[in-house]
Amino acid sequence: MTAAAHAAHLAQINVATLRHPLDDPRMAPFVELLDPVNAAADGTPGFVWRLAEDGQPDATGMRPAGEDVIVNMSVWESQEALWDFTYRSGHLEVMRRRREWFERHVEAHLVLWWVPAGHIPTVGEALERLAHLQTHGPSPHAFTFASSYTAIEAAEAFETPAR
């Protein structure tokens, strides 16, 4: 791996529109999974950081994308590390059951992008990336697992003048 690849981390945000308030009994299975899944993320090789509200174990009380929308935001050393956590851990159970707790999104609800190692993105930056993906589709600026770009491709895209 090149030095440039080591100098970048992968950031992600995903948004989920709640079917019911978090204190509704129908949401209890999801709420009960929050702490164990977050602990698993924190202990996963390649994990760097995740968003949490001041003094809280998670970000479910933050509503930057709407009153009925929760956000999950994190930074990882690599796309492989995030993929492994997302699809090869207890997090997969949450993914399989998401329709019980969250509305189906018509537009993209997850965006990935590269940040310099050590940079912690703001929620505003993350929501801008999501909006960019929704408006323009995948690019080195904002992409998905299905249409990803390497850190080097993203860096080169921003170093090369547009033609």
C-alpha positions, 0 to 999 in steps of 0.5 A: 500500500502506498503512503498516500493510501495510508494518509486517508481514512474512509468516512461514512454517514447513513441516515434512517427514518424512524417508523416509530419514536425510539421510546416506542415498544416496537423500537425496543429490539433496535434500542437494545442492539445499539450498545452491543453493536456500537461496542463491536464497532469500537473494537473492530480492527480498522475502526477509528471514530464514531459520532456520539452526542456529548455525554451519550453512548451514541448519536440517536438523540441528534437529529441534523437530518430531520426530527424522525431521522437518526444518523450514524457516522464513523471513520475507518482505516479502510473500506475493507474494515468498514465492509467487514464490520457492516456485513460480517458482524452482529451489525448484519442482524440490524441490517436484516431487520431494518424494515421493522424499524426504519422507512425505506429510503428512495434516495441514497441513505449511505455515503462514503468518502475519503478524509485525511487520516486524523480528520474527523468530519462534521455532520454538516460535511457528511450531509453535504456528501450525501446530498452530492451523491443524491444529486450527482450520483457516485463520484470520488467526492461521494460514493457507495460500496457498490460504486466505490473509489480508492483513496488514490483515485479520490486524491487524483480526481481532486488534483487533476483540473477538470477538462 
